[in-house]
Amino acid sequence: MVLAGLSLAIFLMLELLPGNLVDVLLGENARPEDIKLLETQLGIDKPLVERYLHWLGQAVSGDLGRSPLSGEAVVDAIAHRLPVSLQLMVYAQLLALLIAIPLGMIAGYREGSRLDGTITGAAFGVLAVPHFVLGLLLILVFAIWLGWLPATGYVPWSEGVWNSIRSLTLPAVTLALVEAPVYMRLLRSDIADTLREPFIAVARAKGLPEWYILLRHALRPSSFSLITVMGINIGHLIGGAVIIETLFALPGVGRLLIEAITQRDYVMLQGVVLFIGVAFVFVNLLVDVAYAVLDPRVMRHGT
């Protein structure tokens, strides 16, 4: 039901936009007979319901159409650019977790201290800065002033793993710095609450080291909210990737989406948005599975 509603919303959203593909292809001075011929070829002259069912049937079979501007199949365009976006988002998530988990655990353990206040204040400060501003600052410092990393462009893995990682480092750090404060604040709050639980007092009474209690006893039950927000945050991450891929000239799905919008390539736009929506639903399904892995009681209660 969710996917059916999503497909209908995407189709209607683009159908209700002003203008159409015929105007883009033929221009404003096209003859009426040429317009009618092209509308027939593209199927635009058919009723709305018929067009939706035809498009949905093709999408279910794995055919998202073919761009009338470039002639490229939408599925091929997505498949060609998807590895870049996946590398960027996975790299950014790993960096965000590497930043957020240690800082969140420290702030939660030292709740109310000056160190907690410093970490929390810094997190709010970074969170207030937009993606593109952070990206420009990182380019200025690490690409122009220091010359450590490339400012723009993408190097595929086939040309060297290290060079590929270097080309994605600045974009990934930009995304990670936006995501990490959210994760850190959430984990800090949950860690602080967990450390007040009776089973933590029992672990301390046994003489276990504090680092062991934090990692073994406190981190796991404090991770549920973090995993949930990570799943929900995929949409925010994709939105940030659209900006970052454009800023850093990365040939990913986000940049493909921007190109489809600017060129008014509605066929490509419909296919890309539908793909992103389905991916978002699938990620949230994986989050539910992760819940059951972390806490088997979730599975037992569900059944």
Backbone bond lengths (Angstrom), bond angles and torsions (degrees), N, CA, C in turn:
res aa  C-N    CA-C-N  psi(-1)  N-CA   C-N-CA  omega(-1)  CA-C   N-CA-C  phi
1 M - - - 1.463 - - 1.524 111.49 -
2 V 1.322 115.02 -39.55 1.467 118.81 -179.56 1.522 110.42 -63.12
3 L 1.333 116.84 -46.32 1.455 120.34 -178.85 1.524 111.78 -67.20
4 A 1.345 117.05 -36.03 1.467 120.16 177.79 1.527 110.24 -64.92
5 G 1.338 116.49 -45.24 1.465 119.66 177.34 1.515 112.27 -63.53
6 L 1.341 115.99 -37.70 1.465 120.36 178.38 1.519 110.95 -63.65
7 S 1.317 117.25 -45.86 1.469 120.64 -179.36 1.526 111.03 -62.92
8 L 1.331 116.76 -41.07 1.469 120.29 179.15 1.521 111.07 -64.59
9 A 1.338 116.75 -42.21 1.465 120.54 179.72 1.524 111.28 -63.33
10 I 1.325 116.83 -42.48 1.469 120.75 179.81 1.526 110.43 -64.28
11 F 1.316 116.62 -44.75 1.461 120.49 -177.86 1.530 110.67 -64.00
12 L 1.333 116.92 -47.16 1.464 120.47 -177.79 1.524 111.15 -68.76
13 M 1.321 116.91 -37.08 1.458 120.84 -179.31 1.523 110.96 -58.93
14 L 1.322 116.31 -44.97 1.460 120.31 -178.86 1.522 111.86 -77.21
15 E 1.330 116.63 -30.17 1.461 119.76 178.59 1.532 111.49 -68.17
16 L 1.335 116.55 -30.43 1.463 120.49 -176.63 1.523 113.06 -86.76
17 L 1.329 116.89 -4.41 1.463 119.63 177.31 1.528 110.42 -67.02
18 P 1.336 118.38 146.52 1.475 119.89 177.34 1.522 111.82 -66.25
19 G 1.337 115.56 147.00 1.457 120.60 -179.36 1.514 110.89 80.66
20 N 1.304 116.83 174.12 1.458 121.27 176.89 1.513 109.97 -150.91
21 L 1.321 114.70 177.02 1.461 121.00 -175.38 1.523 111.77 -66.23
22 V 1.322 117.13 -31.32 1.466 120.53 -179.80 1.520 110.79 -61.89
23 D 1.324 117.17 -40.42 1.469 120.55 178.61 1.520 111.22 -61.38
24 V 1.343 115.94 -38.02 1.458 120.06 -179.59 1.526 111.03 -68.66
25 L 1.329 116.38 -42.23 1.458 120.39 -174.98 1.528 113.00 -75.89
26 L 1.319 117.66 -38.80 1.463 120.83 -174.56 1.521 113.94 -102.18
27 G 1.319 117.01 -19.70 1.454 118.96 -178.55 1.525 111.61 86.35
28 E 1.322 114.95 174.29 1.459 120.55 -175.22 1.522 113.17 -74.72
29 N 1.320 118.45 -22.40 1.464 121.81 -174.98 1.526 113.29 -98.26
30 A 1.316 116.69 19.57 1.464 120.29 -178.36 1.531 110.69 -70.21
31 R 1.323 115.98 148.43 1.461 121.15 178.19 1.528 110.24 -75.44
32 P 1.322 118.25 148.94 1.475 121.76 -178.75 1.524 112.78 -57.28
33 E 1.346 116.80 -39.15 1.466 118.57 -179.09 1.527 111.88 -67.00
34 D 1.369 116.56 -33.64 1.463 119.92 177.10 1.531 110.75 -69.65
35 I 1.319 116.17 -38.74 1.464 120.80 178.38 1.525 110.49 -62.42
36 K 1.345 114.66 -45.37 1.462 119.01 -178.71 1.524 111.32 -64.22
37 L 1.326 116.63 -39.87 1.459 121.04 179.95 1.523 111.03 -64.00
38 L 1.323 116.49 -44.90 1.463 120.07 -178.92 1.532 110.92 -68.11
39 E 1.318 117.23 -38.95 1.461 120.09 177.21 1.526 110.85 -60.32
40 T 1.320 116.59 -38.31 1.462 120.58 178.02 1.526 110.90 -67.40
41 Q 1.342 116.33 -41.81 1.456 120.35 179.83 1.532 111.91 -64.73
42 L 1.335 115.95 -37.15 1.467 120.53 -179.15 1.531 112.91 -86.18
43 G 1.322 116.84 -10.76 1.465 120.63 -179.36 1.509 113.64 79.60
44 I 1.334 117.92 13.89 1.456 121.31 -178.23 1.524 111.76 -72.42
45 D 1.329 117.68 -22.18 1.460 120.90 -177.65 1.529 112.62 -78.33
46 K 1.329 117.96 -5.59 1.452 121.13 -179.30 1.526 110.75 -81.04
47 P 1.343 118.20 159.90 1.471 120.92 178.43 1.528 111.83 -59.00
48 L 1.326 115.90 154.02 1.464 122.30 -175.73 1.530 111.63 -59.05
49 V 1.320 117.21 -46.54 1.466 120.84 -177.98 1.527 110.82 -62.27
50 E 1.324 116.39 -41.52 1.465 120.23 -179.62 1.523 110.53 -65.05
51 R 1.332 115.53 -40.55 1.466 118.74 179.17 1.526 111.27 -65.48
52 Y 1.335 116.38 -39.91 1.469 119.97 179.56 1.521 111.33 -64.50
53 L 1.317 117.09 -46.80 1.464 120.54 -179.13 1.524 111.28 -63.83
54 H 1.334 116.43 -37.18 1.462 119.91 178.00 1.528 110.48 -66.16
55 W 1.331 116.03 -44.57 1.474 120.35 179.81 1.519 110.69 -65.35
56 L 1.350 116.96 -42.12 1.459 120.57 179.87 1.524 111.12 -65.02
57 G 1.329 116.92 -41.57 1.458 119.76 178.56 1.521 112.14 -61.29
58 Q 1.335 116.21 -41.20 1.462 119.49 177.08 1.529 111.29 -65.65
59 A 1.359 116.08 -40.71 1.464 119.80 -178.92 1.523 111.39 -63.80
60 V 1.332 117.18 -41.17 1.465 120.95 179.05 1.528 111.05 -62.54
61 S 1.304 116.34 -33.99 1.469 120.34 179.16 1.521 112.84 -82.90
62 G 1.331 117.00 1.14 1.460 120.38 178.18 1.510 115.15 93.50
63 D 1.320 117.67 9.36 1.461 122.21 179.81 1.524 108.37 -109.83
64 L 1.323 117.64 107.48 1.458 122.23 -179.85 1.527 112.13 -95.03
65 G 1.307 116.28 12.27 1.446 120.13 177.96 1.512 113.12 95.31
66 R 1.315 114.71 -176.79 1.467 121.76 -178.96 1.516 108.81 -133.11
67 S 1.311 116.39 133.15 1.454 120.69 -179.12 1.523 110.42 -62.87
68 P 1.341 117.80 124.02 1.462 119.39 177.60 1.528 112.62 -73.40
69 L 1.318 117.02 -14.09 1.467 120.06 -179.93 1.526 111.46 -85.53
70 S 1.344 116.37 -48.86 1.465 119.93 -177.40 1.522 112.94 -100.10
71 G 1.342 117.03 -17.76 1.455 120.80 -176.92 1.516 113.76 79.59
72 E 1.342 117.68 1.27 1.459 121.97 -177.84 1.518 110.11 -85.00
73 A 1.332 116.50 139.11 1.455 120.64 175.78 1.531 109.25 -66.71
74 V 1.336 116.25 138.17 1.457 120.72 -177.53 1.529 110.58 -61.56
75 V 1.325 117.15 -41.19 1.470 121.02 179.57 1.522 110.63 -61.21
76 D 1.330 116.78 -41.15 1.467 119.88 179.46 1.527 111.14 -67.18
77 A 1.330 116.50 -38.95 1.467 120.56 179.44 1.529 110.47 -63.68
78 I 1.337 116.32 -43.21 1.461 120.11 178.98 1.521 110.81 -66.63
79 A 1.335 116.63 -44.91 1.466 120.72 -178.62 1.527 111.45 -62.02
80 H 1.328 116.53 -34.38 1.458 120.42 -179.40 1.525 111.98 -70.91
81 R 1.330 116.60 -33.62 1.463 120.57 -175.17 1.521 113.79 -100.37
82 L 1.311 117.15 -15.37 1.465 120.40 -176.10 1.527 113.56 -60.43
83 P 1.344 120.40 -42.44 1.474 118.71 -179.45 1.525 113.48 -55.63
84 V 1.319 117.44 -36.17 1.465 120.52 179.62 1.524 110.09 -64.61
85 S 1.340 116.78 -47.16 1.466 120.53 -179.31 1.522 111.63 -65.33
86 L 1.334 116.86 -39.86 1.463 119.90 179.25 1.526 110.92 -64.60
87 Q 1.322 116.67 -44.21 1.465 119.67 177.90 1.525 110.62 -59.49
88 L 1.323 116.17 -43.72 1.463 120.53 -178.77 1.530 111.09 -63.22
89 M 1.335 117.52 -47.55 1.463 120.42 -175.47 1.523 112.30 -71.06
90 V 1.349 117.23 -39.16 1.467 119.56 177.45 1.519 110.37 -65.93
91 Y 1.320 116.84 -44.04 1.468 122.14 178.15 1.531 109.57 -59.84
92 A 1.324 117.16 -44.66 1.464 121.20 -179.48 1.524 111.42 -65.53
93 Q 1.339 117.32 -40.88 1.467 119.84 179.20 1.520 111.15 -65.07
94 L 1.329 116.89 -41.69 1.464 119.69 179.05 1.522 110.78 -62.91
95 L 1.322 117.17 -44.26 1.460 120.19 178.55 1.528 111.28 -64.03
96 A 1.337 116.57 -40.68 1.460 120.42 179.42 1.526 111.18 -62.01
97 L 1.343 116.48 -41.87 1.468 119.84 179.18 1.528 111.37 -69.93
98 L 1.336 116.59 -37.81 1.467 119.75 177.96 1.527 111.35 -63.40
99 I 1.321 116.25 -30.63 1.466 120.21 176.79 1.524 111.09 -81.95
100 A 1.319 116.62 -44.75 1.463 121.32 -169.84 1.521 113.75 -75.71
101 I 1.341 118.16 -40.92 1.469 119.82 -173.88 1.532 112.27 -64.95
102 P 1.335 119.34 -51.16 1.481 117.61 178.35 1.533 112.68 -62.03
103 L 1.338 116.49 -44.41 1.461 119.12 -178.44 1.526 111.13 -67.26
104 G 1.317 117.27 -38.48 1.460 120.21 178.47 1.513 112.12 -65.53
105 M 1.331 116.90 -40.01 1.456 120.28 178.49 1.521 111.47 -67.27
106 I 1.327 116.57 -41.40 1.471 119.89 179.24 1.530 110.59 -65.09
107 A 1.342 116.15 -46.44 1.468 119.83 -178.92 1.523 110.97 -64.53
108 G 1.351 117.61 -39.75 1.451 120.41 178.63 1.518 112.51 -67.56
109 Y 1.325 116.25 -37.52 1.464 120.98 178.78 1.533 111.13 -68.66
110 R 1.321 115.26 -36.95 1.479 120.31 -179.82 1.528 110.71 -102.73
111 E 1.307 117.76 38.63 1.461 122.61 -176.41 1.535 110.88 -53.87
112 G 1.350 114.31 131.42 1.459 120.52 178.15 1.512 114.64 85.37
113 S 1.332 118.43 -6.51 1.464 121.13 -179.03 1.521 111.14 -83.29
114 R 1.312 115.57 172.79 1.462 120.26 177.10 1.528 110.99 -65.06
115 L 1.324 116.41 -36.32 1.468 120.01 177.92 1.525 110.46 -63.36
116 D 1.323 116.74 -42.54 1.465 121.17 176.62 1.522 110.51 -59.45
117 G 1.326 116.90 -44.63 1.459 120.44 179.33 1.518 112.84 -63.59
118 T 1.340 116.19 -38.08 1.469 120.25 179.54 1.519 111.23 -66.30
119 I 1.341 116.09 -46.49 1.463 120.46 -179.90 1.526 110.71 -63.47
120 T 1.339 116.45 -44.04 1.463 120.56 -179.11 1.523 111.25 -65.66
121 G 1.326 117.43 -42.18 1.462 120.63 178.59 1.517 112.34 -63.44
122 A 1.332 116.24 -42.20 1.462 120.10 177.99 1.524 110.94 -63.63
123 A 1.333 116.38 -38.23 1.467 120.15 179.34 1.525 111.03 -64.01
124 F 1.331 116.61 -43.70 1.458 119.47 178.10 1.523 111.58 -64.57
125 G 1.334 116.60 -36.54 1.456 120.09 179.26 1.518 112.57 -64.55
126 V 1.343 116.46 -44.06 1.474 120.55 178.46 1.518 110.40 -67.08
127 L 1.333 116.41 -38.62 1.461 120.84 -177.59 1.522 112.25 -64.52
128 A 1.319 116.71 -25.92 1.461 120.55 -177.83 1.531 113.19 -79.42
129 V 1.333 116.92 -10.61 1.460 120.64 -177.33 1.529 109.37 -91.10
130 P 1.341 119.35 128.71 1.472 121.39 179.87 1.529 112.18 -65.89
131 H 1.345 114.72 160.64 1.465 120.74 -179.65 1.524 112.14 -53.37
132 F 1.341 115.37 -51.89 1.464 118.34 -171.16 1.523 111.64 -67.96
133 V 1.340 117.80 -29.37 1.465 120.21 177.48 1.521 110.04 -69.48
134 L 1.335 116.16 -45.20 1.463 119.30 176.63 1.522 111.17 -59.80
135 G 1.330 115.98 -42.77 1.454 119.58 179.59 1.518 112.46 -60.97
136 L 1.318 116.30 -44.90 1.467 120.04 179.33 1.529 111.55 -64.39
137 L 1.330 117.07 -39.02 1.466 120.39 178.59 1.530 110.76 -64.89
138 L 1.320 116.42 -42.13 1.467 119.76 179.31 1.529 111.40 -66.05
139 I 1.324 116.77 -39.12 1.465 120.24 176.41 1.522 110.04 -62.18
140 L 1.338 115.77 -44.08 1.466 120.43 -179.01 1.527 111.46 -60.65
141 V 1.334 116.63 -44.49 1.464 120.46 -174.32 1.524 111.62 -79.46
142 F 1.334 117.31 -53.92 1.467 120.60 -169.01 1.526 113.97 -90.47
143 A 1.315 117.56 -20.84 1.469 119.36 179.56 1.522 112.01 -101.05
144 I 1.331 116.88 -42.74 1.473 120.06 -174.69 1.521 111.34 -91.33
145 W 1.333 117.67 -53.48 1.461 119.79 -176.98 1.529 112.43 -72.42
146 L 1.321 117.56 -50.74 1.462 121.09 -175.61 1.528 113.19 -91.57
147 G 1.333 116.69 -27.98 1.463 120.35 179.45 1.510 114.36 68.30
148 W 1.330 117.60 25.78 1.464 120.98 -177.29 1.529 112.61 -81.46
149 L 1.329 116.52 -33.74 1.468 120.93 -173.17 1.523 110.33 -131.87
150 P 1.331 117.97 152.98 1.466 120.21 177.12 1.526 110.92 -69.34
151 A 1.322 115.57 144.85 1.463 120.55 -177.19 1.517 111.97 -76.32
152 T 1.312 117.54 -42.04 1.468 121.44 -177.39 1.526 109.28 -142.11
153 G 1.336 115.17 172.96 1.458 120.75 176.21 1.516 112.38 94.56
154 Y 1.322 113.87 163.79 1.469 120.92 -178.88 1.519 109.80 -132.42
155 V 1.324 115.34 135.63 1.460 121.83 176.57 1.525 108.07 -110.75
156 P 1.337 119.79 118.82 1.473 120.78 179.96 1.518 112.00 -68.65
157 W 1.346 114.89 159.01 1.454 120.38 -178.82 1.518 112.13 -60.63
158 S 1.329 117.20 -28.14 1.465 120.21 -178.83 1.525 112.16 -64.67
159 E 1.335 116.86 -19.68 1.463 121.35 179.93 1.527 112.35 -99.59
160 G 1.319 115.93 12.57 1.469 120.29 178.41 1.515 111.71 123.85
161 V 1.343 115.64 123.66 1.460 119.86 -177.80 1.524 111.20 -64.40
162 W 1.326 116.37 -43.64 1.460 119.85 -177.68 1.533 110.98 -64.13
163 N 1.326 116.63 -43.31 1.464 119.46 178.54 1.525 111.39 -64.54
164 S 1.329 116.79 -35.45 1.464 120.05 177.39 1.521 111.05 -65.96
165 I 1.334 116.70 -42.66 1.468 120.30 178.23 1.519 110.78 -63.83
166 R 1.329 117.39 -40.97 1.463 120.64 179.22 1.533 111.21 -62.54
167 S 1.333 116.72 -38.65 1.456 119.60 -178.65 1.528 112.47 -68.80
168 L 1.342 116.61 -23.94 1.466 120.65 -179.23 1.527 112.97 -99.67
169 T 1.315 117.70 -4.34 1.467 119.92 -173.60 1.523 112.47 -64.56
170 L 1.324 118.19 -51.36 1.467 120.13 -179.03 1.531 112.36 -62.41
171 P 1.344 119.40 -45.88 1.466 118.42 175.65 1.526 112.86 -60.65
172 A 1.339 117.00 -41.46 1.461 119.94 -178.44 1.521 111.69 -68.05
173 V 1.326 116.93 -39.98 1.468 120.13 177.55 1.528 110.44 -64.07
174 T 1.316 117.12 -38.14 1.461 120.83 178.10 1.524 110.75 -60.02
175 L 1.333 116.77 -48.31 1.464 120.33 177.93 1.525 111.24 -65.67
176 A 1.328 117.04 -40.66 1.468 120.75 -177.11 1.521 111.48 -64.19
177 L 1.327 117.43 -38.09 1.458 120.30 -178.99 1.527 112.30 -67.69
178 V 1.320 116.45 -22.38 1.465 119.87 176.31 1.528 110.75 -83.65
179 E 1.339 117.19 -35.85 1.459 121.20 -177.53 1.530 112.22 -82.20
180 A 1.326 118.06 -36.38 1.466 121.82 -173.02 1.536 113.63 -58.70
181 P 1.329 120.69 -42.95 1.474 118.87 -179.87 1.529 113.67 -59.50
182 V 1.335 116.44 -36.63 1.473 119.48 178.43 1.519 110.00 -64.88
183 Y 1.323 116.76 -47.52 1.459 121.03 179.78 1.528 110.75 -63.19
184 M 1.320 116.31 -42.11 1.456 120.59 -176.99 1.525 111.56 -64.02
185 R 1.324 117.62 -45.05 1.464 121.20 -179.46 1.534 110.89 -64.12
186 L 1.303 115.98 -39.66 1.461 119.87 -179.45 1.529 110.96 -67.47
187 L 1.337 116.52 -46.13 1.450 120.43 -179.78 1.519 111.06 -66.29
188 R 1.315 117.48 -37.43 1.463 121.04 177.89 1.518 111.29 -57.87
189 S 1.324 116.11 -47.02 1.462 120.66 -179.04 1.527 111.55 -63.79
190 D 1.335 116.48 -43.40 1.465 120.01 -178.39 1.527 111.74 -70.28
191 I 1.327 117.02 -38.09 1.465 120.39 177.58 1.526 110.24 -62.94
192 A 1.333 116.80 -44.07 1.466 120.86 179.72 1.529 111.18 -60.71
193 D 1.333 116.77 -40.37 1.470 120.20 178.43 1.527 111.38 -68.82
194 T 1.332 116.16 -41.29 1.465 119.98 -178.64 1.519 111.62 -64.85
195 L 1.321 117.20 -37.10 1.467 120.57 -178.43 1.526 112.22 -67.35
196 R 1.318 117.06 -12.54 1.462 120.35 176.54 1.535 112.58 -94.04
197 E 1.328 116.85 0.35 1.450 120.86 -178.84 1.537 111.26 -75.70
198 P 1.344 117.33 152.71 1.470 120.69 -179.04 1.519 114.29 -59.49
199 F 1.349 117.71 -37.07 1.467 118.78 -177.06 1.531 111.70 -66.48
200 I 1.340 117.50 -24.58 1.464 120.08 174.51 1.524 109.92 -71.01
201 A 1.330 116.36 -39.86 1.472 120.13 176.93 1.524 110.75 -61.95
202 V 1.340 116.55 -38.07 1.466 120.42 177.74 1.532 110.23 -64.87
203 A 1.337 116.14 -42.93 1.465 119.64 179.20 1.517 111.17 -62.51
204 R 1.327 117.68 -38.75 1.467 120.69 177.77 1.521 111.10 -68.76
205 A 1.333 116.00 -35.76 1.464 119.32 179.12 1.526 111.48 -65.34
206 K 1.304 116.95 -26.80 1.461 121.09 177.12 1.520 112.42 -76.29
207 G 1.330 117.03 -6.59 1.455 120.83 179.29 1.510 114.98 84.23
208 L 1.329 117.52 17.42 1.463 120.37 -179.85 1.532 109.99 -70.23
209 P 1.331 117.55 145.15 1.471 120.47 178.42 1.530 110.88 -63.35
210 E 1.334 115.54 150.48 1.458 120.37 -178.13 1.531 112.07 -62.96
211 W 1.343 116.38 -38.58 1.464 118.64 179.97 1.522 110.89 -64.30
212 Y 1.343 116.86 -35.49 1.459 120.65 179.31 1.525 110.33 -70.13
213 I 1.316 116.92 -39.97 1.472 120.88 178.01 1.524 110.40 -63.13
214 L 1.343 116.38 -42.74 1.467 120.25 179.74 1.525 111.41 -62.58
215 L 1.335 116.36 -47.66 1.460 120.22 -174.99 1.526 112.74 -77.39
216 R 1.327 116.63 -39.96 1.466 120.27 -172.22 1.528 112.79 -90.13
217 H 1.312 116.96 -37.93 1.461 119.84 -172.27 1.531 114.12 -107.31
218 A 1.315 118.09 -30.37 1.470 120.15 -173.37 1.525 113.25 -98.10
219 L 1.326 117.92 -35.44 1.462 120.10 -172.27 1.522 112.30 -67.70
220 R 1.312 117.71 -45.02 1.466 120.09 -175.22 1.528 113.34 -62.33
221 P 1.344 119.72 -52.56 1.472 117.98 178.34 1.522 113.89 -68.52
222 S 1.317 117.36 -12.60 1.463 120.67 178.72 1.526 112.28 -92.70
223 S 1.335 117.39 2.34 1.465 121.13 -173.09 1.521 114.18 -95.05
224 F 1.343 117.88 -7.66 1.457 119.33 -174.57 1.525 111.98 -63.00
225 S 1.319 116.32 -48.76 1.475 119.80 179.76 1.522 111.02 -63.66
226 L 1.331 116.10 -37.20 1.465 120.38 179.32 1.518 110.91 -62.45
227 I 1.334 117.28 -44.04 1.465 120.76 -179.63 1.524 110.19 -65.42
228 T 1.338 116.30 -40.83 1.464 119.83 178.51 1.517 111.18 -60.22
229 V 1.324 116.59 -47.57 1.465 120.79 -178.62 1.523 110.68 -66.53
230 M 1.334 118.02 -34.37 1.460 120.19 176.45 1.521 110.61 -60.98
231 G 1.336 116.58 -42.17 1.462 119.80 178.06 1.508 112.25 -65.22
232 I 1.346 115.98 -46.94 1.464 120.23 179.37 1.524 110.67 -64.81
233 N 1.320 115.60 -34.25 1.464 121.01 -174.98 1.520 113.16 -74.06
234 I 1.341 117.60 -6.14 1.458 119.85 178.22 1.532 109.86 -58.70
235 G 1.339 116.03 -40.45 1.463 119.03 177.80 1.513 111.80 -60.55
236 H 1.337 116.42 -42.81 1.467 120.46 177.26 1.520 111.12 -65.85
237 L 1.329 115.82 -36.91 1.460 120.49 179.07 1.522 110.94 -65.69
238 I 1.340 116.27 -40.59 1.466 120.16 177.97 1.526 110.15 -64.69
239 G 1.336 115.99 -42.91 1.467 119.20 177.57 1.514 111.93 -60.80
240 G 1.334 116.17 -40.53 1.465 119.42 176.82 1.512 111.81 -67.46
241 A 1.336 116.53 -35.41 1.463 119.98 179.66 1.523 111.36 -64.74
242 V 1.334 117.07 -33.13 1.468 119.81 177.37 1.522 110.41 -59.93
243 I 1.337 115.81 -44.83 1.475 120.43 179.39 1.521 110.56 -68.67
244 I 1.317 116.21 -46.26 1.466 120.94 -174.74 1.525 111.32 -66.63
245 E 1.336 117.12 -41.38 1.463 119.39 179.38 1.520 111.29 -63.84
246 T 1.323 116.69 -34.48 1.466 119.77 176.61 1.518 110.79 -71.16
247 L 1.338 116.74 -42.94 1.468 121.29 -178.26 1.522 111.67 -64.85
248 F 1.338 116.91 -41.73 1.463 120.94 -175.87 1.532 113.03 -98.58
249 A 1.335 117.70 9.62 1.469 123.04 177.10 1.518 111.95 56.11
250 L 1.326 116.16 49.49 1.464 121.33 178.34 1.525 109.04 -97.74
251 P 1.316 118.51 131.74 1.475 121.49 -177.83 1.527 112.45 -81.76
252 G 1.339 117.03 62.94 1.449 121.60 -178.13 1.521 112.50 -105.55
253 V 1.330 115.83 -174.62 1.463 121.70 -179.34 1.525 110.58 -66.07
254 G 1.325 117.10 -35.57 1.461 120.15 178.66 1.517 112.58 -61.04
255 R 1.305 116.08 -43.25 1.463 119.73 177.93 1.526 110.88 -68.82
256 L 1.338 116.92 -34.54 1.460 120.87 175.28 1.526 110.18 -60.92
257 L 1.321 116.50 -39.49 1.462 121.06 178.10 1.523 111.21 -63.62
258 I 1.319 116.99 -44.00 1.465 120.94 178.50 1.520 110.73 -63.00
259 E 1.319 117.01 -42.51 1.462 120.64 179.00 1.527 111.07 -62.65
260 A 1.325 117.23 -40.42 1.469 120.91 178.75 1.527 110.89 -64.45
261 I 1.328 116.62 -37.24 1.469 120.19 179.41 1.527 110.80 -68.66
262 T 1.321 116.71 -47.33 1.465 120.32 -177.06 1.526 112.18 -67.20
263 Q 1.331 116.93 -32.25 1.462 121.00 179.42 1.529 112.74 -90.12
264 R 1.334 116.16 -2.84 1.469 122.32 -177.53 1.534 111.20 55.60
265 D 1.310 113.59 42.46 1.460 121.02 176.90 1.531 107.39 -88.50
266 Y 1.327 116.75 86.35 1.458 121.59 -172.09 1.528 112.79 -66.01
267 V 1.308 117.67 -34.08 1.466 120.43 179.30 1.524 110.08 -64.37
268 M 1.323 116.58 -47.55 1.457 121.08 177.95 1.522 110.62 -64.29
269 L 1.319 116.88 -41.09 1.457 121.54 -178.09 1.525 111.29 -63.70
270 Q 1.325 117.23 -44.44 1.460 120.73 178.01 1.517 111.59 -60.08
271 G 1.322 116.32 -45.25 1.454 120.34 -178.32 1.519 112.91 -65.13
272 V 1.333 117.00 -42.80 1.469 120.71 -178.66 1.523 110.62 -67.37
273 V 1.336 117.70 -44.30 1.459 120.71 -179.44 1.528 110.43 -64.44
274 L 1.336 117.18 -40.78 1.465 120.06 177.75 1.521 110.60 -63.28
275 F 1.308 117.41 -42.36 1.467 120.85 178.74 1.523 110.81 -61.25
276 I 1.320 117.30 -44.72 1.468 120.66 179.87 1.525 110.56 -63.53
277 G 1.334 116.76 -40.77 1.456 120.12 179.16 1.520 112.48 -63.86
278 V 1.324 117.16 -44.10 1.470 120.99 178.50 1.524 110.31 -64.29
279 A 1.323 117.01 -39.64 1.462 120.48 178.38 1.523 110.86 -63.24
280 F 1.321 117.23 -38.44 1.464 121.48 178.83 1.527 110.59 -63.62
281 V 1.334 117.31 -44.09 1.468 121.26 178.39 1.530 110.37 -63.08
282 F 1.327 116.47 -41.32 1.467 120.80 -179.62 1.527 111.06 -64.38
283 V 1.318 117.62 -40.34 1.467 120.90 179.19 1.524 110.45 -64.01
284 N 1.324 117.55 -40.96 1.462 119.94 177.83 1.524 111.65 -64.75
285 L 1.324 117.03 -31.54 1.462 120.36 174.13 1.530 110.40 -65.12
286 L 1.326 116.49 -41.13 1.463 120.20 177.17 1.523 111.51 -63.90
287 V 1.332 116.86 -33.20 1.463 120.35 177.04 1.526 110.36 -62.52
288 D 1.331 117.15 -42.42 1.465 120.71 177.40 1.529 110.98 -61.55
289 V 1.332 116.57 -39.44 1.462 120.17 177.77 1.526 110.71 -65.28
290 A 1.335 116.32 -39.63 1.464 120.63 178.94 1.522 111.24 -63.39
291 Y 1.332 117.37 -34.66 1.454 121.09 175.23 1.524 110.74 -57.27
292 A 1.333 115.78 -47.42 1.461 120.36 -178.12 1.524 111.60 -65.12
293 V 1.339 116.70 -33.18 1.461 119.97 178.96 1.520 111.04 -69.89
294 L 1.343 115.95 -42.34 1.461 120.06 -179.14 1.527 112.39 -71.26
295 D 1.322 116.22 -36.02 1.460 120.30 -178.03 1.526 108.99 -139.39
296 P 1.317 118.84 99.29 1.467 121.21 -178.69 1.526 113.55 -59.00
297 R 1.346 117.48 -18.26 1.466 119.61 178.71 1.522 111.63 -62.84
298 V 1.340 116.90 -28.45 1.460 120.61 177.76 1.526 110.44 -61.56
299 M 1.336 116.59 -42.00 1.450 120.97 179.48 1.522 110.75 -67.44
300 R 1.334 117.03 -42.08 1.463 120.34 -178.77 1.520 111.34 -66.17
301 H 1.331 117.19 -40.51 1.459 120.28 178.74 1.515 111.73 -68.02
302 G 1.368 115.10 -32.27 1.458 118.75 -179.71 1.512 112.50 -69.87
303 T 1.337 115.73 -27.77 1.451 118.74 179.60 1.508 112.14 -94.97
